Amino acid sequence: MNIIGHTIEKVEDTIGILSGDRYEFFIDVEVSEEDELFSELGLRVKVIYAQDEKGSRIVQYDIYDKETEKLLQFELEDEELSIINDYCKQHID
């Protein structure tokens, strides 16, 4: 998995029920042709990332085909999740 870019937005808790901060990342990634997730134009991973008293972590993620914007029903492998978690942490600190 190769991360090629992202956008980030801080999620505002207008009700005040969440502790800490939440961020919404849209991370553009490329995967090898051998990977079952391969798409010619790449993938976009939408990540909800939390930073609170429990630490920093991925709360939720979804994977989309960049070309069709179709939600893909796949899970990331542990190594891929670790890469994305580290990437998110780097870009909010």
N, C-alpha and C positions, 0 to 999 in steps of 0.2 A: 504494500500500500504506500502510495506516494501522495502526500498532501501538497496541493498546488495553490491553495488560497482559501480565504474565509471572509465572512462578514460576521459581525458580532453586535448584539444589542442587549443592553441591560433591561431585564424584565422588571417593570414596576409593580410592586405589590400594593395595589390601591386599597385593598381590604385590610391589610396588616396582619394576615394570618401566617405568613411564612417567616421563618427566622433566617437571618443572613441575606445574602444576595443571590439572585438567579440571573443567568445569562443565556441567551439563545444564540447559538453558533450555527451558521450554515457553512460547512467545510467541504470544499471541492477536493475530490480525491481521484486518483487513477489507480487501477489494479491491473495486474498482468493478464494477458490473454488467456492464460491457463486457469485463472480464477473464475468460479461460477458466477461471480458478480460482475464480470467484465462487461463494459459498455464502451463503444467507440468514442463517445463524447465525454465519458467519465461519469462519476457518481457525485451526488451531494448527500452529505450526512447532516441531518438536523439534530443538534444536541442541545438539551437543556442541562446546564451545568450549574451546580450549587456551590456556594462558598459560605460556610457558617461555622458554628462552634464545633461541629463534627468533622470539619476539614473541607477539602475541595473534592468534588466527585461528579461523575456523570449521573444524572437523575433519570434521564430518558434519552433515547435516540431513535431516529428513523432513517432509513436509507432510501434515496430516490434516484431514479435514472435521470441524469441531467437533460437528456434530449426530450424525453416524453413527460418528465416530472411525475412519473408513475411511482407510487410507493412500492418498494420491493419487500417481500416477506422473507428476509434473511436476517440472521444475527451475525454480528461481528465476532471474530475469534478473540480469545483473551489477549493475544499479542496486539491485535489491531485496536482493541479497546484501550489498552495501555498507551499506545501511540497517540490516540485521540485525546485521552485523559491528560497526558503530559503536554500535548499541544495546547489544549484549552487552558491548563494551569499557567503555562508560559505567557499566554496572551491576555490574561486578566491581572497578573501581578505587575 
